[in-house]
Amino acid sequence: MRFSKEEMVKMTDLYLNLAGFQKLVGSELRLQLIVAASLCVILLAVLNRSSLTEKIRGD
């Protein structure tokens, strides 16, 4: 499944907007850091997987 750039921006906009991010996870700094780090790891895993898939397919 591929997402367009606009769809990716919509999905990540809430996390990139500090007020929206705080509304989602609360204002405790430690929790915010844990959630932000987790999102970074997930994003890197998804990007790495899609890159590997493209190499395997020869795209």
Protein Blocks (a to p, Z undefined) as FASTA:
>chain_A
ZZdfklmmmmmmmmmpmklmmmmnojafklmmmmmmmmmmmmmmmmmmmmmmmmmnoZZ
